[in-house]
């Protein structure tokens, strides 16, 4: 088992990297608040969290006899919040803990930050348009404010052109096989979308095409892979119950969320989550995600500090 060293990158580039991060976060807040979205604070402890589409070890704590999980993503709270509030949409910079089982990876951290966004009553295409504008804005702002830093980091950024190209997951599976996302990420030179994945119960099933989903991943070019994943949401009690059962998951694990659904307190929305460390890795063109965090939590290694 590896032991993580500190600091990780050892090449004096932290100050440039964190300046890029600061400007990227500023651009994110300016853009989203300018579009009328409101910022919420994160939730870290809850009896419910995202079941995810891949298995990780659960991070539980017990408090006052109650078993609580650390947040894997704020999807369920995000859906509840956007339904309750009178707003166009919400965003949260949220810490996520995912105790990954991968042996080694240049793009996974056990603890990372996710920019979670959810738009009330939006369609997938409205959400995707917002994200295209957001990514163009962040990249343009970083290019304009961090020219020296990018030069020192030897990072060249292209401003992507709209609309971003779109592929379906099943057409890519046919063309490239099971590792299609990494393969196509290497061959594209602009950000692009992959749509229609079979995954978590909260992503909306396409009512017109059985077995298809109204969801998406935004993917970086040059081999940097996934930027954001999300979808339109299912919110009706009986639909959610059927889909949780179909996935072999327990209704009890989502009881407070399902109670709200049964009371009609969830509504239609579309959203997604953008990994902040992956964004900074892409903007600074670092090869390994642990180069852009001071205290990296790397899968399958000892955490020293
Ligand atoms: N953030 C994602 C979403 O909004 C969920 C996730 O991270 N698994 O759909």
Boltz pocket constraint, residues with backbone or C-beta under 6 A from the ligand:
constraints:
  - pocket:
      binder: B
      contacts: [[A, 50], [A, 52], [A, 53], [A, 72], [A, 73], [A, 74], [A, 75], [A, 114], [A, 116], [A, 117], [A, 229], [A, 230], [A, 231], [A, 271], [A, 272], [A, 273], [A, 274]]
      max_distance: 6.0
